[in-house]
Each structure stands twice: as structure tokens, then as C-alpha cells.
Amino acid sequence: MPRTDKMKNALDGIVNLMDGLLQWLDDRLEARRARTRREGLLAVLLLAPAMTLMGVFGFAPLLAGFYMSLFGGPLGENQFAGWGNYIRAFNDPEFWNSLKVTVYYVLGTIPASLVGSFLVAYGLHRILRGRGLLRTLYFLPYVTSAVAAAMVWRALFMTPDGVANLVLELLGLESQRWILEGKGILHLISGGWIPQDIGPSLALGCVMLFDIWHGSGFMIVVFLAGLTAIPRELEEAARIDGAGALRVVRHVVLPLLSPTILFLAVVSTIKAFQAFNSFYALTQQPDQPLFEPTTNVVLYIYGQLYRWNDYGYGAAISMLFMVAIILVTTLQWRFVGRRVHYS
Amino acid sequence: MRRAINNAQHILLYLLLAFGGFLTAWPFLWMMGTAFKSYVEAVEPTLNPFPKQWHWENVAAVFNAAPFGRYFFNSILVSGTVTCCVILTSVMAGYAFARLRFRGRNVLFALVLATMMVPFELTVVPNFTLIQRLGWYNHYAALIVPWCANAFSIFLMRQAFLALPNDYFDAATVDGCGHLRFLIRIATPLVKPVMVTVALFAFLGSYNALLWPLLVTADESMRVVQVGLTYFRGDFGVRVNLMMCASAIVILPAVLLYFVAQRYFVEAALSAGIKG
């Protein structure tokens, strides 16, 4: 008898033993008379590990953070400040600036990557052969860590003669300072006609481009998943009825895909509000003051907490920011969610 | 006639997709090529990603510059454990939220989803204090335990269990099968593709994390690869070829895992996850 058979028997034995154990547990639970009560007990058992972990490392710190936000000065010098930190935030131009950077970033990345990812996913969905290989090419950036990918992009954006400037040179354009450039993109394009603090800076534009590149793989895969769930017959029926490609997309594919679109819009907006790694790894230097044109709210919080040790103020901004994210997400569910069709 | 137009369209579509894929993958190509260039060639401005001569010794130079073997051991140990725990906790919780009726279920689920909106940076300070109190500073526990459950995984597993037809459970109940046995023997194998998806995201999240491992470890022997990678960051052009080589090495396990998981990670895996 080969050894594999022996192992198989042993495994079967273990499985049977487990099965008996489960049967016994199930019977124990069955012994309780009321059905809901039994399920309640089982629910407690099943939920305990996840809820304990999330309670201790997710919710408790939230309460601690709120408590922290009511005190001024560095940790340990607990001077009660009441709402002082919150009022300070409203009068802090640097905070407003970081909020502006965050909003530019969210508006600049989410719609573009949603549309782009949908187009790529729909293209991949339509072709017959080679989908796996192409999907892998598009998914590769997502697998990469932001730190490693940012190192590559820093080298591409190198000044004065990185790859990005080389491309500009080939096109006969002036070279740029890319991730070091704090002036507005509009200012640079208009040849200085538009003031430099209007619109996002070129450095922020680089971060956006990087994150569209880095995050689209996830969206494409999720879109593909949604597209696969649409019955082919529906699309074909519309086409046989004489609908053009655009009309099929507009009236058949997009409505059926709306739950996926809503899901992606909500999840990726939350992620975009909280973007940190790409901003940090691409445009900030570890030992230097924060580079303001690419300091979003999360980086500003990071600065308050870890650079200036102003824990109370950092916590207060976090609280305000979290409320803002919850508001935006709720609005999205309300207004986009209303137009979603569930089959 | 119609057929011919379709074929032309098809070829155009292929060309567009291939071009986009090439652009997307180009930074990779550039990284892989630069990783094996000599220093002189690496700092030379060129669009050609391929080295004139392949310098394989760069790999050895990376491993000599920092204890990358140790970093890899730590990263794999931490990410592997986190992945297993996440699967366990999210299958259990996901099943409870999808299939069991108990009081406060919806409120609890809403709370779970709400944790996705908390800025991570805020929870870091209280969590760091907690880790110190527990005496976990500079231990594996600090790198692993806080990440063993997360809302996104629970959400995906819940949706997967919700998508299972009720008939399966009813049939199993008639045969005298309780919830636990149904979960382990019948439901879990059916949602395997979603489990693989959850596992892949859990691994990537843990393996690619930077800030937390940086804060809770102090000794060289406890560092993970992403922290090790930052040692190569320095100023531009200092060791650009070694920097790229280190990046390539660090990315490798994640890419390999993707290729292994890809078989399961088909479109169908996520489709159940998003509906309703």
C-alpha cells in the first residue's frame, strides 16, 4: 500500500472525528428549546474573535482618540482644552489647505479611474483570447507595494534628466520639476497667466497619476466580476434589436452594473480620502518639513502627531475628518444609491 | 460584411488594450531592467529599460547592504499568520451576519462597516500605547494581532454566504445537519473562490504595510521588508540600480502569490460579493 493511501485514511479519520465533534456541538445547541436563542448563542461564538479584535483595536482607540482631542499640549501634559482644539482647526489656514489638497486629489483620481477602469474592463470583457495575460498586466501595479512603486516613479520623475523629462524633450517641450513642483498645473500650462495657487500643483498631479496607475487594477478586476455576472443574452438581444455599442453600454450594461459602480465609488472614495503611503513615499522627505503642496489631511494629522507631538490637535482634526468622510459616504449612498438597480 | 467590420473592431480593441497594458506595465519593465544595470548605466538618461550588460551581482549587493533574508522571514511569517487569522475570523463573522438571526445584527454590522471610515493615523497612537502596555512592543504579536480581523473581509464573506441558495441549507437541515456542520462541510467549500480573494487582499495588505511595522519594532531583527526598502530610498541617484533591485526583490513574493491565486481569483469570485 502506498503511503499516500495511509495518509488519506488518517485524514479521513480526523475528518470523521471532527464531524462527530461538530455533530455533538450542534446537538448541544439544539438542546436549547427556542430557535432564536440557539442561533443567538452560536452567533456569539462565531462573532467573538472578530468583534473582540475590532473592538480592542478599532473602536477603543476611537474613544481614546476623542478623549485625547479634548486636551491640549503634548501627551502627558494633560491640560483640559474642551472644544479648543476643534475651534483651532477652523481657524488654521494650514488645515484648510490640507483639506483643499485632499479634495483636489479625490476629485482628480476617483472619476478618472472609475471611467478608465470601466473602459478597460469592458474591453477585456469583450475580447475572447488573451484576457488572462492582459488582466495580469493591468493588475500588476496593485500587487506592488506603494513604497516600492513610489521608488520607481521617483526615479522616473527625476530632475533634471529622468524619463518623464526625456519624454518632454522628445516632444520638444520644456523640462519640469514634477514631484518637486509646488506651482499649479494650470499656471504652468497657461504660461503663467493663471495664478500659481489656483488648482492642484504639478506635484499633486504626479501623485494623482501615480495612484490612478496604482489603484486601477483593483477596480478593473471588480468591474470584470460585475460584467461576468451580466447574462450575455441581454447584451446580445439588445444588439439584435439594432442598438449600437454605445447604446448597449448606456442602457443595458451600465444599469446592470450599477451595484458594482456604487460599491467601487464608495470604497475607493473612502480610500482616497485616507491616502497616505503614495503621498508620503512619492513627495515627502523623512527628515524635512512637510512639503505643503502635497500635504493632505492625513499627512497633516501625521505631522501633528509624529513630527510636532501635538496629540490633542491631531486627534481633533482626525475626528472632524472622520465625520466629513462619513457625511460624504452617506451622501453617496443616498444620491448614487437611489439610481442603483438590483436585479 | 458585418462580420468583417466586427473583426476590424476586434483587432482595434486588442491593439488599444495591449497598448494600455504596455503603458501600465512599463514602469515594471523599467524597474526590472534598471535593477540589473551597472550604476553608471542606471543614472544615464535613456528610455531603453534593458541593460547593455546584465549585472546579476546586484542581487547579492542588496542582500549585503541590509539583512534582507531576515526581513523576508519576518514579512512572510507575519503576513502568513495574519492571512490565516483573517480567513478564520471573517468566515465565522461573515456566516453569522449572513445566516443567523440574532438581536442587534444590523446595528453590529453597521458598526463593523463604520470602522472602514476611521482614519488609520488616528487609531495608531492609542493602539501604540496599548501595545506598549501589553508588553508587545518589538514582538511579533504587535505586528500580527491588531490586523487579524477587518471589515472589508467580513463584508466580502457575508456577501458570499448570502449569495448561497437557501435550499442548500434547508436540504442539509432535513438531513439533520446543524449550522456548524453546514458551515464547515458545505458552505465553506462553496465559497472557496471568495476565501482566496479575501486571503489575497489580506496578504497584500499586511505584506505592503509600512507605517505600523515601522512604529512598533525597534530591532533590526524585527523589521519587515517594506521598512528595509526605505533604507535604499536616500537621495536620488545614489544607488538607483540597487534601489530598483531591492524593489524588484520585495515585490516578487506578492506577484508570485497573485499568480498562484489567479486560478481561483476569477471574475466569479467577486461577483457574489457586491450585490445587494
Interface residues (C-beta under 8 A of the other chain):
Chain A: M18 D19 L22 Q23 L25 D26 D27 L29 E30 T36 E39 G40 L42 A43 V44 L46 L47 P49 A50 M51 L53 M54 V56 F57 G58 F59 A60 P61 L62 A64 G65 M68 L75 V120 G123 L124 R126 I127 G130 G132 L134 T136 L137 Y138 F139 L140 P141 Y142 V143 T144 S145 A146 V147 A148 A149 M151 V152 W153 R154 A155 L156 M158 D161 G162 V163 N165 L166 V167 W213 S216 V221 V222 L224 A225 G226 L227 T228 A229 P259 T260 F263 V267 I270 Q274 F276 N277 A281 P286 V298 I301 Y302 L305 Y311 G314 A315 S318 M319 F321 M322 I325 I326 T329 Y342 S343
Chain B: H10 L13 Y14 L16 L17 A18 G20 G21 F22 T24 A25 P27 F28 W30 M31 T34 P45 T46 L47 L88 T89 S90 M92 A93 Y95 A96 L100 R101 F102 R103 R105 L108 L111 V112 A114 T115 M116 M117 V118 P119 F120 E121 L122 T123 V124 V125 P126 N127 T129 L130 V145 P146 C148 A149 N150 A151 F152 I154 C177 G178 H179 L180 R181 I184 R185 L204 Y207 N208 L210 L211 Q226 L229 T230 F232 R233 F236 G237 V240 M243 M244 S247 V250 I251 A254 V255 Y258 F259 Q262 F265 E267 A268 A269 L270 S271 G273 I274 K275 G276
